[in-house]
Amino acid sequence: MPSGNVIRGTRVGSARERHAERYQPAPCRAVTYWCRNDHRTEIRIAAEAEAPQVWDCPRCGLPAGQDAGNPPGRARLEPYKTHLAYVKERRTAEEGAAILAEALADLRRRRGRPPV
């Protein structure tokens, strides 16, 4: 006995293609990029859009450029910084101590304890 939860319909991609008179494809052009490892990547962009100077290679992740003879070099990445490192860039040690003291006093006040 079939249940009432059966989803009926068509699968993705099983429908007929749209009729050509219903839509007009946007004009586009192919742009080719090369990376240091001689990987060739071709992307299609809109004809009126400006192509980016650098594109990440999908095979190796290196930056790729439009000049096959002179592809861009490896991008220099900043080392990973923790949240604390970013906070220390913005605050001095004295400012941090004052903020901590204020937060602790507020916490003690909310808990009903006298400030130290």
C-alpha positions as CSV (number, residue, x, y, z in Angstrom):
1,M,0.0,0.0,0.0
2,P,1.6,3.3,-1.0
3,S,2.0,6.0,1.6
4,G,1.0,9.6,1.1
5,N,4.6,10.9,1.4
6,V,5.7,9.9,-2.0
7,I,7.2,12.7,-4.0
8,R,6.2,12.4,-7.7
9,G,7.7,14.3,-10.5
10,T,10.7,14.4,-12.8
11,R,14.4,14.1,-12.1
12,V,16.8,17.0,-12.4
13,G,18.0,17.1,-16.0
14,S,15.3,14.9,-17.4
15,A,13.2,17.7,-18.8
16,R,13.4,18.6,-22.5
17,E,15.5,21.6,-23.4
18,R,13.8,24.9,-23.7
19,H,12.8,26.0,-27.1
20,A,15.3,28.3,-28.8
21,E,12.6,31.0,-29.4
22,R,12.0,31.5,-25.7
23,Y,15.4,32.7,-24.8
24,Q,18.5,34.4,-26.3
25,P,21.9,33.4,-24.8
26,A,24.0,36.2,-23.6
27,P,27.0,37.0,-25.8
28,C,30.2,35.7,-24.1
29,R,33.9,35.2,-24.9
30,A,36.6,32.8,-23.8
31,V,39.6,34.1,-21.7
32,T,42.6,31.8,-21.2
33,Y,44.9,31.9,-18.2
34,W,48.2,30.1,-17.5
35,C,49.9,29.5,-14.1
36,R,53.6,28.8,-13.3
37,N,52.9,25.0,-13.6
38,D,51.9,25.4,-17.3
39,H,48.2,24.7,-16.4
40,R,45.9,26.2,-19.0
41,T,42.5,27.4,-17.7
42,E,39.8,28.8,-20.0
43,I,36.8,30.6,-18.6
44,R,33.8,32.1,-20.4
45,I,32.7,35.6,-19.3
46,A,30.2,38.1,-20.7
47,A,31.3,39.9,-23.8
48,E,31.0,43.3,-22.2
49,A,32.6,42.4,-18.9
50,E,36.2,43.1,-18.1
51,A,38.3,40.0,-17.6
52,P,40.2,39.9,-14.3
53,Q,44.0,40.2,-14.5
54,V,44.6,37.2,-12.2
55,W,42.6,34.0,-11.9
56,D,43.3,31.1,-9.4
57,C,44.3,27.9,-11.1
58,P,41.7,25.2,-10.4
59,R,44.4,22.4,-10.5
60,C,47.1,23.8,-8.3
61,G,45.7,26.9,-6.7
62,L,48.5,29.2,-7.9
63,P,47.6,32.6,-9.5
64,A,47.3,32.4,-13.3
65,G,47.6,35.3,-15.8
66,Q,46.7,35.9,-19.4
67,D,50.3,36.0,-20.6
68,A,51.4,32.4,-21.2
69,G,55.1,33.4,-21.4
70,N,55.1,35.3,-18.1
71,P,52.6,33.9,-15.6
72,P,52.3,35.7,-12.2
73,G,54.4,34.4,-9.3
74,R,53.2,32.8,-6.1
75,A,51.1,35.2,-4.0
76,R,52.7,35.9,-0.6
77,L,50.4,34.9,2.1
78,E,50.3,36.4,5.5
79,P,50.8,34.0,8.4
80,Y,47.7,33.0,10.3
81,K,46.9,35.4,13.2
82,T,44.9,34.5,16.2
83,H,42.1,36.7,17.5
84,L,44.4,37.7,20.4
85,A,47.1,38.9,17.9
86,Y,44.6,41.2,16.2
87,V,43.4,42.5,19.6
88,K,47.0,43.2,20.6
89,E,47.5,45.2,17.4
90,R,44.6,47.5,18.3
91,R,45.0,47.9,22.1
92,T,47.9,48.6,24.5
93,A,48.5,46.4,27.6
94,E,47.2,49.2,29.8
95,E,44.0,49.6,27.8
96,G,43.5,45.8,27.9
97,A,43.9,45.8,31.7
98,A,41.4,48.6,32.1
99,I,38.8,46.8,29.9
100,L,39.3,43.6,31.8
101,A,39.0,45.3,35.2
102,E,35.8,47.0,34.1
103,A,34.3,43.7,32.8
104,L,35.2,41.9,36.0
105,A,33.7,44.7,38.2
106,D,30.5,44.5,36.1
107,L,30.4,40.7,36.4
108,R,30.8,40.9,40.2
109,R,28.2,43.6,40.5
110,R,25.7,41.4,38.6
111,R,26.4,38.4,40.8
112,G,26.0,40.5,43.9
113,R,29.6,40.3,45.1
114,P,31.5,43.4,46.3
115,P,34.2,44.7,44.0
116,V,37.7,43.7,44.9
